[in-house]
Structure formats: structure tokens, C-alpha cells
Amino acid sequence: MNVIAANLQQIRASLPAHVTLVAVSKTKPITDLSEAYDAGQRIFGENKIQEMTQKWEALPKDIEWHMIGHVQTNKVKYMAPYVHTIHAVDSLKLLKEINKQALKHDRIIHCFLQIKIAQEDSKFGMHSSEATTLINSEAVQALSNIRITGVMGMATFTEDTAQIQSEFDTLRQFFITLSEQHPSITELSIGMSGDYKIAIATGSTMVRIGSSIFGARNYQHS
Ligand SMILES: *Cc1c(COP(=O)(O)O)cnc(C)c1O
């Protein structure tokens, strides 16, 4: 068995049945994704639209593609034909553009709202109060080609597990409140290689794992 297949097997064995695994393949060559595919993985996460589109073109069409990175409005059109879920939506403007492009392809694109939970200063993500206002707005309810199906967050990059746990827990509370009002919201996207065990213990339904499957990334050569 190759290393990627072995890593996948080990991670899957540690995930409860209700937790979905997004294999984060950003910067990795198509051969690595093929190995994961051959090992049964069908959900991949990327953070650059151009790179994801090249991989989508090259790989089998039963893969579910998740955009996990920050999205520029003018690039939505390139992934609209195929993207399944966009994890980091943080504005009405972006939702409207996703809806417009999805409509052109007669598709419904799933969107997660990215919520700011880390204490460290992050440029991206909304406050939970902004997210509530957005999701309840008439403007969003009129968008027929998007479906808001989850919330996503990233904890502070720290060794302090209590802090990570508390940041995840804040998002879980918000997720529960929101999902009671909006039954279409079923996914809590928290947990990466370094903190997915904490995320699962805190109610994650979807983990986004990269380096523990594919090995460390080398950004210099990507
Ligand atoms: C890169 C990335 C991940 C995966 O990170 P690893 O630490 O390699 O597991 C998860 N989520 C987002 C948003 C990312 O950009």
C-alpha cells in the first residue's frame, strides 16, 4: 500500500461515521490525488481556483470538489461548472456572484459561511451576528441557486488545546442555534491535521485534512 493510501486508512479509522473527510490536496500533484482516489477518496479540497480547475479537468468526474480558500468574486465563474461546496463565503456580494454563476450552469452550489473564531487577527470570516443577519435577509433568501449548508471556522494556530477547544465550541454553539432555525444547515466544518481530534470531540461534521494525508507542503516549488 502506498503512503497516501495508508495515511487515509489510518485517518478514516479514527473518524466517527457522521464525520466527512475532505482531503486537502492543495499544492500536491495530480498523481497524489489519483492515489487518494484509488484508495477510495472522493472529496477533495483546494484553495486556488485555477489549480482546482486543472485537477478537475484531469481527474474522474465523480469527485466532489470543495473550495476551502478565500474566493475572489471575479474568479467564481471558473469553478461554477463543477464546484460542490465553497467553505469560506463571507459576504452577500460573493453569495450573489456564486448564485449568478450557478444559475448559468443550472446548478445549486453549496456554501458555508466562514465565521471568525480565532483570537489571532484573521482577515477573513464574519462575526456570528453578521452571519445571522445575512442568512435571514430577503436578499439571500431570494438566491435560488445557492444553498447555505454549513459554517466553517479555523482555530488559532497554537499548542494551547484549551484555547482551540474553546474557539471550536463557540462555533458549535452558533452552529446549533443556526441549524435549529435553518434545517438546511447541517455541516460544521472544523478541524485540520493539527486539531481535527479536538474538532471531532467538539462536534465537527466535516474535517479538512491535508498534510496528514499527503505529507508536508512545499510552497516554494508550487
Ligand atoms: C490548508 C488548509 C487545510 C488543511 O491543512 P492541514 O494542516 O494540511 O491539514 C484546512 N483548511 C483550510 C482552510 C486550509 O487552507
The ligand as a Tripos MOL2 file, in Angstrom:
@<TRIPOS>MOLECULE
LIG
   15    15     1     0     0
SMALL
NO_CHARGES

@<TRIPOS>ATOM
      1 C1         -4.5790   24.0280    4.0550 C.3       1 LIG1
      2 C2         -5.9060   24.0460    4.7300 C.ar      1 LIG1
      3 C3         -6.3610   22.9360    5.4680 C.ar      1 LIG1
      4 C4         -5.5410   21.6790    5.6850 C.3       1 LIG1
      5 O1         -4.4190   21.9290    6.4610 O.3       1 LIG1
      6 P1         -3.5000   20.7500    7.0530 P.3       1 LIG1
      7 O2         -2.8970   21.3560    8.2470 O.co2     1 LIG1
      8 O3         -2.5100   20.4320    5.9890 O.co2     1 LIG1
      9 O4         -4.3830   19.5980    7.3470 O.co2     1 LIG1
     10 C5         -7.6340   23.0110    6.0210 C.ar      1 LIG1
     11 N1         -8.4040   24.1070    5.8760 N.ar      1 LIG1
     12 C6         -8.0060   25.1770    5.1810 C.ar      1 LIG1
     13 C7         -8.9230   26.3400    5.0630 C.3       1 LIG1
     14 C8         -6.7480   25.1970    4.5990 C.ar      1 LIG1
     15 O5         -6.3540   26.2770    3.9140 O.3       1 LIG1
@<TRIPOS>BOND
     1     1     2 1
     2     2     3 ar
     3     2    14 ar
     4     3     4 1
     5     3    10 ar
     6     4     5 1
     7     5     6 1
     8     6     7 2
     9     6     8 1
    10     6     9 1
    11    10    11 ar
    12    11    12 ar
    13    12    13 1
    14    12    14 ar
    15    14    15 1
@<TRIPOS>SUBSTRUCTURE
     1 LIG1         1 GROUP 0 **** ****
